[in-house]
């Protein structure tokens, strides 16, 4: 490990929180902290609790790295507080976080920019209940057909997500979805190759890292498939024709741009049998665990993870 020195920035990594993705956030924070310490950076990992603001104001860090997944970490709330405190931080600004975090809003934004995204409907729990579940579900099947993907409009790690292939499975999928969020996004399911394209800006503008292909053993990239070692096979770079891989990169870069994102992001895409690239959603705080997609893309690009994070820190400090 490289020795720490007086000129090194003092960094606070925020990890944990109270969302359903707390465990993933803790693992992400721990891993990034280790990468930064190996470059000689003084790093403290802190949870988001009642003592956080007092600690940040009593001993102001050089920069903050929010690695919080889910509510508060990706919806712009923590970023709003960091701006109130005039603390530099890595990642997107609050308004961009809010736009990207709501899947329905993000889909509408990228669609207006010309990107392809599967047709979908967003249904709040109250609307679903008040209009009558049976009637609403019949209308969904009539409009979107089957199969469909059901997922919360806000949240990640595939919590509350399920693929519905027969109509009888739809009520249970909606109940499971509402356990993780007040609004369900029911989206036409696109069968194809699942890929994730990470975007990072190290000073020369946003660049797309190699696409990572996702092949879950069970056929669905759910929470267990994401975070259980060996449950999913990954290919980095993805096994795509060169022209298709280039379209995936352009899609992720365009989503990053039109959503106003900063520093880093990860877009989840699917390539159908005709080579058409479909945007599904974007993450402003990608997972950084041992099985996460962003670190695999960094490695596939031949980049050093510690150096990459050190550069992101320095850029955040420079913009103040």
Protein Blocks (a to p, Z undefined) as FASTA:
>chain_A
ZZddfklccddddeejjbfklmmmmmmmmmmmmmmmmnopacddddddfklmmmmmmmcc
fbdcdfbehehjlnommmmmmmmnopacedddfklmmmmmmmmlmmmmmmmnopacdddd
dddfklmmmnopklmmmmmmmmnopadddddfbdcehioiacdfbfklmmmmmmmmmmno
cbdcddddddddddddddddehgapadddddddddfklpacfklmmmghiaccddddddd
fklmmmmmmmmmmmmmmnopghiacddddddfkopacdfbdcfbdcfbfkbmklmmmmmn
opafklmmmmmmmmmmmnZZ
